[in-house]
Amino acid sequence: MVRARFRTIRLRTQVLLLQVLVLALAFVVAVAIWAFRSDIRLRNSYGQQALATAQVLAAAPGVRAQVTRVAAIPLPELGQIGEDPGTALLEQTVIAAQQRTGAQSLRVTDDRGVVLASTDLPAGRIAPGESPADAATPAEEYGTDHGAAWARAPIHATGTDRFTGTVEVRIPTPTRVGELSNAVPVVGAGLLLGILGAVLLARRWRGLTLGLEPAELAELVRGQAAILHGIGEGVVAVDSDRRITFVNEEAARLLGIDPDPGRPITEVGLTPRVLDLFGTLESRPTVATVGDRVVVVAARPVRHDGRDLGAVLVVHDRTDVESLARQLDAVQSMSTVLRAQRHEFANTLHLLSGLLHRGRVSEATRRIDGVLGSGPLGAAAPGIDAIRDPYLQAFVAAKAAHARERGAELVLGPHTTVDGDLIDPVDVTTVLGNLLDNALDAVADSPVKRVEAELVQEDSALYITVADSGPGIAPELVDSIFTEGISTRDGATIPGGRGVGLALIRQLARARGGDVLLSSPGGGTAVLRGAEFVARIPGVLRVRNEL
């Protein structure tokens, strides 16, 4: 029954009671030890005080002279010793010493044990419990008995070392109860301080555990582990000091970080873009690149009762989605080409129909020969025949058609030559498409809207150069143009999905051993006075003569 009731008490209350019990026990033991040692120390001190009084009295000239004189009188003649004037003077000396020192009793005896002067016995008799043999011990000694400290000091004859008598002094000593009563205030104050500290510790414990009991904490941890390790999203938690408190397996895999708790968030290997989210606690999903992965991250603060408990970062893997988006972009580009082809073929068929209805067969024939010779793709992008891969050719033609729809012109550089076939068209179209889209955005407000792309094959590597007639890259962005979150639209840091393209295509190229560089930020008086980017993508082409 008692154990059941004890279990119902909250743990912090149990700990508080246990601490108070331990403190009380510790104080009782400490007081007992202190009292014991204090008793020994005080009794020794009082014994030495009694010995000092006895020594002073035994060394007094008057005492030595009177004791030496009386000690020479035979015992049968000591009957009237109390009426001796010298003994009366010795009695006065003893009483005065008692008043001066506060001694319980003072006694002067000769070497035969006869009391010569005393504050508690009449003169002329042998002291109780002593014999002449006991009294003839010329040694200094002290001790305690019956609540008093006593001491004896020998008296020597005047001018010699001959033992003639003894001075005995008794001084009352305080009892243990008195000593303990003096220690009660100190002990009580210490015990109260200990209890106050235990209460404060219990409150601190409650704050640290958010008022939860151990069973509740254990259940919370088990539930947290089951949920956070079972979901398909990455979770990174930090405390208010931005130190790692939790990293699940998915977050460690997606972010490539060390999941050891307790380390500062700046030392676990996060990319600058992800690290910035912990500083801004941007809850809007943000696209970031980590290694060869594209992830969506969002950071949220964690608070409880107005207290800052840290932050949580949620990570979604968007690599597969991004790959599908690139393929969809390529398909959309193809559809743009087909739409342009359909439109141009429809116009050509209308023209041929009109010429044939009017009987102008020769002109219709020449028109058909022209279409068969160049085709709609040739009309869309002059020089496109230098690109032998049909997929890449169609993609460039689609971008050229898209440029015309925006009122711009996309041309191929004079050194363009690609004889091989694409091995990985998605990565190539991602890099090329991003550079062309950025260039078209750059010339949108320029008086001359011209973009030039040059594609050159070297073995299995593809070199891409894209230049435009736009305003170029602002000087303050030259060093950070490939940083995630930097957009060439307005030069600002974008917290959402923009500002990722250049960082992504550089990462794709570097994953293959290549790179994307800003070869010229722009300037000058040439037509293509805007920015110029150069990309090298190894291992994406298959040389035709090796087939």
C-alpha positions as CSV (number, residue, x, y, z in Angstrom):
1,M,0.0,0.0,0.0
2,V,2.8,2.4,1.0
3,R,4.8,1.5,-2.2
4,A,1.7,2.1,-4.3
5,R,1.2,5.5,-2.8
6,F,4.9,6.2,-3.2
7,R,4.7,5.4,-6.9
8,T,1.9,7.9,-7.3
9,I,4.1,10.8,-6.1
10,R,5.7,12.7,-9.0
11,L,9.4,11.9,-9.5
12,R,10.6,15.4,-8.8
13,T,8.7,15.2,-5.4
14,Q,10.3,11.9,-4.7
15,V,13.8,13.3,-5.5
16,L,13.1,16.4,-3.4
17,L,12.1,14.2,-0.4
18,L,15.1,12.0,-0.9
19,Q,17.4,15.0,-1.0
20,V,15.9,16.4,2.1
21,L,16.3,13.1,3.9
22,V,19.9,12.7,2.8
23,L,20.7,16.3,3.8
24,A,19.1,15.8,7.2
25,L,21.0,12.6,7.7
26,A,24.2,14.2,6.5
27,F,23.7,17.1,8.9
28,V,23.0,14.8,11.9
29,V,26.2,12.8,11.2
30,A,28.2,16.0,10.7
31,V,26.9,17.5,13.9
32,A,27.6,14.3,15.8
33,I,31.2,14.3,14.5
34,W,31.6,18.0,15.2
35,A,30.2,17.6,18.7
36,F,32.5,14.7,19.5
37,R,35.6,16.5,18.2
38,S,34.6,19.8,19.8
39,D,34.1,18.0,23.1
40,I,37.6,16.6,22.9
41,R,39.0,19.9,21.9
42,L,37.2,21.9,24.6
43,R,38.1,19.5,27.4
44,N,41.7,19.6,26.3
45,S,41.6,23.3,26.3
46,Y,40.0,23.6,29.7
47,G,42.4,21.0,31.1
48,Q,45.4,23.1,29.8
49,Q,43.7,26.2,31.3
50,A,43.4,24.5,34.7
51,L,47.0,23.4,34.5
52,A,48.1,26.9,33.7
53,T,46.3,28.2,36.8
54,A,47.8,25.5,39.0
55,Q,51.3,26.2,37.6
56,V,50.9,29.9,38.3
57,L,49.7,29.3,41.8
58,A,52.4,26.7,42.6
59,A,55.1,29.1,41.4
60,A,53.9,32.0,43.6
61,P,56.6,32.8,46.2
62,G,54.2,33.2,49.1
63,V,52.6,29.8,48.4
64,R,55.9,28.1,48.1
65,A,57.2,29.6,51.4
66,Q,54.0,28.7,53.3
67,V,53.8,25.2,52.0
68,T,57.6,24.6,52.7
69,R,57.2,25.9,56.2
70,V,54.1,23.7,57.0
71,A,55.5,20.6,55.3
72,A,58.3,20.6,57.9
73,I,55.8,20.4,60.8
74,P,55.2,16.8,62.1
75,L,51.7,15.4,61.5
76,P,50.9,15.2,65.3
77,E,51.4,19.0,65.6
78,L,49.1,20.0,62.7
79,G,45.9,19.9,64.6
80,Q,45.6,23.7,64.9
81,I,46.9,24.4,61.3
82,G,43.7,26.2,60.4
83,E,44.6,28.8,63.1
84,D,48.0,29.4,61.7
85,P,48.4,33.0,60.3
86,G,50.4,31.7,57.4
87,T,47.7,29.2,56.5
88,A,45.1,31.9,56.7
89,L,47.1,34.0,54.2
90,L,47.4,31.0,51.9
91,E,43.6,30.6,52.2
92,Q,43.0,34.1,51.0
93,T,45.4,33.6,48.1
94,V,43.5,30.5,47.0
95,I,40.1,32.3,47.3
96,A,41.3,35.3,45.3
97,A,42.7,33.0,42.6
98,Q,39.3,31.2,42.4
99,Q,37.5,34.5,42.0
100,R,39.9,35.6,39.3
101,T,39.8,32.4,37.2
102,G,36.3,31.2,37.8
103,A,37.6,27.8,38.9
104,Q,35.2,25.4,40.5
105,S,37.7,24.5,43.3
106,L,41.3,25.2,44.2
107,R,43.2,23.1,46.7
108,V,46.7,23.3,48.1
109,T,48.2,20.3,49.9
110,D,51.6,19.4,51.2
111,D,53.6,16.3,50.2
112,R,51.7,14.2,52.7
113,G,48.3,15.1,51.2
114,V,47.3,17.4,54.1
115,V,45.0,20.2,52.9
116,L,46.6,23.6,53.7
117,A,44.1,25.8,51.9
118,S,41.0,24.9,49.8
119,T,37.8,26.4,48.6
120,D,35.8,23.3,49.3
121,L,37.6,21.5,52.3
122,P,38.7,22.5,55.7
123,A,42.5,22.9,56.4
124,G,44.4,20.3,58.4
125,R,42.9,17.1,57.0
126,I,44.0,14.7,54.3
127,A,42.1,15.2,51.0
128,P,39.4,12.5,50.3
129,G,40.6,9.7,48.1
130,E,44.3,10.5,48.6
131,S,47.0,9.0,50.7
132,P,50.4,10.4,51.5
133,A,51.8,8.1,48.8
134,D,49.5,9.5,46.2
135,A,50.2,13.0,47.2
136,A,53.9,12.5,46.9
137,T,53.9,12.5,43.0
138,P,55.8,15.6,41.8
139,A,54.4,15.5,38.2
140,E,52.2,17.9,36.2
141,E,49.0,16.3,34.9
142,Y,45.5,17.2,33.8
143,G,42.3,15.5,32.7
144,T,38.5,15.6,32.9
145,D,35.9,13.8,35.1
146,H,32.4,14.5,36.3
147,G,31.9,17.5,33.9
148,A,35.0,19.3,35.0
149,A,38.6,19.7,33.9
150,W,41.2,19.2,36.6
151,A,45.0,19.8,36.8
152,R,47.8,19.2,39.4
153,A,51.0,21.1,39.6
154,P,53.9,20.4,42.1
155,I,55.1,22.9,44.6
156,H,58.9,23.1,45.2
157,A,60.7,24.4,48.2
158,T,62.0,28.0,47.9
159,G,65.4,28.0,46.3
160,T,65.5,24.2,45.6
161,D,63.8,21.6,43.5
162,R,62.6,19.6,46.5
163,F,58.9,18.6,46.2
164,T,56.9,20.0,49.1
165,G,53.2,20.0,47.9
166,T,50.6,20.1,45.2
167,V,48.1,22.6,43.7
168,E,45.0,21.1,42.4
169,V,42.5,23.1,40.2
170,R,39.1,22.1,38.9
171,I,37.3,24.1,36.2
172,P,33.8,23.3,35.0
173,T,33.4,22.4,31.4
174,P,30.2,22.9,29.2
175,T,28.1,19.8,28.6
176,R,27.4,18.2,25.2
177,V,23.8,19.4,25.4
178,G,25.1,22.9,25.7
179,E,27.4,22.5,22.8
180,L,24.7,21.1,20.7
181,S,22.3,23.9,21.6
182,N,24.9,26.3,20.4
183,A,25.2,24.5,17.1
184,V,21.4,24.3,16.5
185,P,21.2,27.7,14.7
186,V,24.1,26.9,12.4
187,V,22.8,23.4,11.7
188,G,19.3,24.7,11.1
189,A,20.5,27.4,8.7
190,G,22.5,24.9,6.7
191,L,19.6,22.4,6.6
192,L,17.3,25.2,5.3
193,L,19.8,26.2,2.7
194,G,20.1,22.6,1.6
195,I,16.3,22.2,1.3
196,L,16.1,25.5,-0.6
197,G,18.8,24.2,-3.0
198,A,16.8,20.9,-3.4
199,V,13.6,22.9,-4.2
200,L,15.5,25.0,-6.8
201,L,17.0,21.9,-8.3
202,A,13.5,20.3,-8.5
203,R,12.2,23.4,-10.3
204,R,15.2,23.3,-12.7
205,W,14.5,19.7,-13.4
206,R,10.9,20.5,-14.1
207,G,11.9,23.2,-16.6
208,L,14.4,20.9,-18.3
209,T,11.9,18.1,-18.7
210,L,9.0,20.4,-19.6
211,G,7.1,19.0,-16.6
212,L,7.1,15.5,-18.0
213,E,7.6,12.4,-15.9
214,P,10.2,9.7,-16.8
215,A,7.6,7.4,-18.2
216,E,6.2,10.2,-20.3
217,L,9.7,11.1,-21.5
218,A,10.5,7.5,-22.4
219,E,7.2,7.2,-24.3
220,L,7.9,10.5,-26.1
221,V,11.4,9.4,-27.1
222,R,10.1,6.0,-28.4
223,G,7.4,7.7,-30.4
224,Q,9.8,10.3,-31.7
225,A,12.3,7.7,-32.8
226,A,9.5,5.7,-34.5
227,I,8.1,8.7,-36.3
228,L,11.3,10.6,-37.3
229,H,13.2,7.5,-38.4
230,G,10.2,6.0,-40.2
231,I,9.1,9.0,-42.3
232,G,10.6,9.5,-45.8
233,E,11.7,13.0,-45.1
234,G,15.0,14.2,-43.5
235,V,14.8,16.0,-40.2
236,V,17.5,18.0,-38.5
237,A,16.9,19.4,-35.0
238,V,19.1,21.9,-33.2
239,D,18.8,23.5,-29.7
240,S,18.8,27.2,-28.9
241,D,22.6,27.3,-29.1
242,R,22.4,25.9,-32.7
243,R,23.9,22.5,-31.7
244,I,22.7,19.3,-33.2
245,T,20.2,17.4,-31.1
246,F,18.8,15.0,-33.7
247,V,19.5,13.9,-37.2
248,N,17.5,11.0,-38.8
249,E,19.0,8.7,-41.4
250,E,17.2,10.3,-44.3
251,A,18.6,13.8,-43.4
252,A,22.1,12.4,-43.0
253,R,21.8,10.7,-46.5
254,L,20.4,13.7,-48.3
255,L,22.6,16.4,-46.7
256,G,25.7,14.2,-46.4
257,I,26.3,15.3,-42.8
258,D,27.7,13.7,-39.6
259,P,24.7,12.9,-37.4
260,D,26.7,13.1,-34.1
261,P,24.6,15.2,-31.6
262,G,26.2,18.0,-29.6
263,R,28.2,19.5,-32.5
264,P,27.6,23.1,-33.7
265,I,25.5,23.2,-36.9
266,T,28.3,25.1,-38.6
267,E,30.7,22.1,-38.2
268,V,28.6,19.2,-39.6
269,G,29.2,19.9,-43.3
270,L,26.0,21.7,-44.5
271,T,26.1,23.8,-47.7
272,P,26.1,27.6,-47.3
273,R,22.5,27.8,-48.6
274,V,21.2,25.2,-46.1
275,L,23.2,26.8,-43.4
276,D,21.7,30.2,-44.1
277,L,18.2,28.8,-43.5
278,F,19.1,28.1,-39.8
279,G,20.0,31.8,-39.5
280,T,16.9,33.1,-41.2
281,L,14.5,30.3,-40.2
282,E,12.8,30.6,-43.6
283,S,9.7,28.4,-43.4
284,R,9.0,28.7,-47.2
285,P,10.3,25.6,-49.1
286,T,13.6,26.5,-50.7
287,V,15.4,24.5,-53.4
288,A,19.0,23.7,-52.8
289,T,21.7,21.4,-54.3
290,V,23.7,19.1,-52.1
291,G,26.2,17.0,-54.0
292,D,24.4,15.4,-57.0
293,R,21.0,15.8,-55.3
294,V,18.4,18.5,-55.5
295,V,16.5,19.0,-52.2
296,V,13.8,21.2,-50.9
297,V,14.4,22.4,-47.4
298,A,12.4,24.5,-44.9
299,A,13.4,25.6,-41.4
300,R,11.0,26.4,-38.6
301,P,11.6,27.7,-35.0
302,V,10.5,25.5,-32.1
303,R,9.0,27.3,-29.0
304,H,7.3,26.1,-25.8
305,D,5.6,28.5,-23.4
306,G,7.4,31.4,-25.0
307,R,10.9,29.7,-24.7
308,D,13.2,29.3,-27.6
309,L,14.0,25.6,-27.8
310,G,15.8,25.7,-31.2
311,A,14.8,24.9,-34.7
312,V,13.9,22.0,-37.0
313,L,15.0,21.6,-40.7
314,V,12.8,19.4,-42.9
315,V,14.4,18.1,-46.1
316,H,12.6,16.6,-49.1
317,D,14.4,14.8,-51.9
318,R,13.6,16.4,-55.2
319,T,16.2,14.8,-57.3
320,D,13.8,12.4,-59.2
321,V,11.3,15.2,-59.6
322,E,14.0,17.5,-60.9
323,S,15.1,14.8,-63.4
324,L,11.5,14.4,-64.6
325,A,11.2,18.2,-64.8
326,R,14.3,18.3,-67.1
327,Q,12.9,15.5,-69.3
328,L,9.5,17.3,-69.4
329,D,11.3,20.5,-70.4
330,A,13.0,18.6,-73.2
331,V,9.6,17.2,-74.3
332,Q,8.1,20.7,-74.2
333,S,10.9,21.9,-76.3
334,M,10.2,19.1,-78.8
335,S,6.5,20.0,-78.8
336,T,7.5,23.6,-79.5
337,V,9.5,22.4,-82.5
338,L,6.6,20.3,-83.8
339,R,4.2,23.2,-83.3
340,A,6.5,25.4,-85.3
341,Q,6.9,22.7,-88.0
342,R,3.2,22.2,-88.2
343,H,2.7,25.9,-88.6
344,E,5.3,26.3,-91.3
345,F,4.2,23.1,-93.1
346,A,0.6,24.4,-93.1
347,N,1.7,27.7,-94.5
348,T,3.8,25.9,-97.2
349,L,0.9,23.6,-98.1
350,H,-1.4,26.6,-98.5
351,L,1.1,28.3,-100.7
352,L,1.5,25.1,-102.8
353,S,-2.2,24.7,-103.1
354,G,-2.6,28.2,-104.3
355,L,0.2,27.8,-106.9
356,L,-1.2,24.5,-108.2
357,H,-4.7,25.9,-108.5
358,R,-3.4,28.7,-110.6
359,G,-1.5,26.3,-112.8
360,R,1.9,27.6,-111.7
361,V,3.5,24.2,-111.5
362,S,7.1,25.3,-111.9
363,E,7.0,27.7,-109.0
364,A,5.3,25.0,-106.8
365,T,8.1,22.6,-107.8
366,R,10.8,25.1,-106.8
367,R,9.1,25.7,-103.5
368,I,9.0,21.9,-102.8
369,D,12.7,21.6,-103.7
370,G,13.5,24.4,-101.3
371,V,11.6,22.8,-98.4
372,L,13.3,19.4,-99.1
373,G,16.7,21.1,-99.2
374,S,16.6,23.1,-96.0
375,G,13.6,21.9,-94.0
376,P,11.9,23.8,-91.2
377,L,14.7,23.2,-88.7
378,G,17.2,24.9,-91.0
379,A,15.0,27.9,-91.3
380,A,14.6,28.0,-87.6
381,A,18.3,28.0,-86.7
382,P,20.8,28.6,-89.5
383,G,23.8,26.3,-89.3
384,I,21.9,23.7,-87.3
385,D,23.1,21.0,-89.7
386,A,26.5,21.1,-88.0
387,I,24.8,19.3,-85.1
388,R,24.4,15.7,-86.2
389,D,22.5,14.3,-83.1
390,P,18.8,14.6,-83.8
391,Y,17.8,15.1,-80.2
392,L,20.3,18.0,-79.7
393,Q,19.4,19.4,-83.1
394,A,15.7,19.4,-82.3
395,F,16.4,21.0,-78.8
396,V,18.4,23.9,-80.3
397,A,15.7,24.4,-83.0
398,A,13.1,24.5,-80.3
399,K,15.0,27.1,-78.3
400,A,15.5,29.2,-81.5
401,A,11.7,29.1,-82.1
402,H,11.1,30.1,-78.5
403,A,13.6,33.0,-78.9
404,R,11.7,34.2,-82.0
405,E,8.4,34.1,-80.0
406,R,10.1,36.4,-77.4
407,G,11.3,38.7,-80.1
408,A,14.9,37.6,-79.9
409,E,17.3,35.9,-82.2
410,L,19.3,32.7,-81.4
411,V,22.2,31.9,-83.7
412,L,24.8,29.2,-83.7
413,G,28.5,30.2,-83.5
414,P,30.6,29.8,-86.6
415,H,32.7,27.0,-85.1
416,T,29.7,24.8,-84.1
417,T,30.3,21.2,-84.8
418,V,28.9,18.1,-83.1
419,D,29.3,14.9,-85.0
420,G,28.6,12.4,-82.2
421,D,25.4,11.2,-80.6
422,L,24.3,12.1,-77.1
423,I,24.7,9.5,-74.4
424,D,23.0,11.6,-71.6
425,P,20.7,14.1,-73.3
426,V,19.1,15.2,-70.0
427,D,22.2,16.6,-68.5
428,V,23.2,18.3,-71.8
429,T,19.8,19.9,-72.3
430,T,19.7,21.0,-68.7
431,V,23.0,22.8,-68.9
432,L,22.4,24.2,-72.4
433,G,18.8,25.1,-71.7
434,N,19.6,27.0,-68.5
435,L,22.3,29.0,-70.2
436,L,20.1,29.9,-73.1
437,D,17.1,30.8,-70.9
438,N,19.3,33.1,-68.8
439,A,20.7,34.7,-71.9
440,L,17.1,35.3,-73.3
441,D,16.1,36.8,-70.0
442,A,19.2,39.1,-70.1
443,V,18.3,40.5,-73.6
444,A,14.6,40.9,-72.9
445,D,15.0,44.7,-72.3
446,S,17.9,45.3,-74.6
447,P,17.5,47.2,-77.9
448,V,19.4,44.3,-79.7
449,K,18.1,40.9,-78.7
450,R,20.7,38.5,-79.9
451,V,22.0,35.3,-78.3
452,E,24.8,33.2,-79.7
453,A,25.4,29.6,-78.8
454,E,28.5,27.6,-79.9
455,L,28.7,23.9,-79.4
456,V,32.0,22.1,-80.1
457,Q,32.7,18.4,-79.7
458,E,36.1,17.1,-78.5
459,D,36.2,13.4,-78.3
460,S,33.3,12.5,-75.8
461,A,33.3,16.0,-74.3
462,L,30.9,18.8,-75.3
463,Y,32.0,22.5,-75.0
464,I,29.2,25.0,-74.8
465,T,29.6,28.8,-75.1
466,V,26.7,31.1,-74.7
467,A,27.0,34.9,-75.2
468,D,24.3,37.6,-75.4
469,S,23.8,41.2,-76.1
470,G,22.3,42.0,-72.7
471,P,23.7,44.4,-70.0
472,G,26.1,41.8,-68.6
473,I,26.7,40.7,-65.0
474,A,26.8,43.4,-62.3
475,P,30.3,43.7,-60.8
476,E,29.1,42.9,-57.3
477,L,27.7,39.6,-58.5
478,V,30.7,38.4,-60.5
479,D,32.2,36.4,-57.6
480,S,28.9,35.1,-56.4
481,I,26.9,34.4,-59.6
482,F,27.1,30.6,-59.0
483,T,26.0,30.9,-55.4
484,E,22.6,29.4,-54.7
485,G,19.9,32.1,-54.2
486,I,21.6,34.6,-56.5
487,S,19.4,35.6,-59.5
488,T,20.6,37.5,-62.5
489,R,17.2,39.0,-62.9
490,D,17.7,41.6,-60.2
491,G,20.9,40.7,-58.4
492,A,19.1,39.9,-55.2
493,T,19.1,36.8,-53.0
494,I,16.0,34.8,-53.6
495,P,14.8,32.7,-50.7
496,G,12.5,30.5,-52.7
497,G,13.1,28.4,-55.9
498,R,14.9,31.0,-58.1
499,G,18.6,31.5,-58.0
500,V,19.4,27.7,-58.3
501,G,19.9,27.2,-62.0
502,L,23.6,28.2,-62.4
503,A,24.5,26.4,-59.2
504,L,22.7,23.3,-60.4
505,I,24.3,23.1,-63.9
506,R,27.7,23.8,-62.4
507,Q,27.1,20.9,-60.0
508,L,26.0,18.6,-62.9
509,A,29.1,19.5,-65.0
510,R,31.5,19.0,-62.0
511,A,29.9,15.7,-61.2
512,R,31.1,14.5,-64.6
513,G,34.5,16.1,-64.2
514,G,33.7,19.3,-66.1
515,D,32.7,22.8,-65.1
516,V,30.7,25.9,-65.9
517,L,32.5,29.2,-65.8
518,L,31.8,32.9,-66.4
519,S,34.4,33.7,-69.1
520,S,33.3,37.4,-69.4
521,P,30.9,39.4,-67.3
522,G,30.2,41.7,-70.3
523,G,31.1,45.2,-71.5
524,G,32.6,46.6,-74.6
525,T,31.1,47.9,-77.9
526,A,30.5,44.6,-79.7
527,V,27.0,43.4,-80.5
528,L,27.4,40.6,-78.0
529,R,28.5,42.8,-75.2
530,G,26.7,40.9,-72.5
531,A,27.9,38.0,-70.3
532,E,29.6,34.9,-71.8
533,F,29.4,31.5,-70.1
534,V,31.5,28.5,-71.0
535,A,30.6,24.9,-70.0
536,R,32.5,21.7,-70.4
537,I,30.7,18.4,-70.0
538,P,32.8,15.3,-70.5
539,G,31.5,11.8,-71.4
540,V,28.2,12.9,-72.9
541,L,28.9,12.2,-76.6
542,R,29.6,9.0,-78.5
543,V,31.9,9.5,-81.5
544,R,30.2,8.1,-84.6
545,N,33.3,6.6,-86.2
546,E,33.7,4.4,-83.1
547,L,30.4,2.7,-83.7
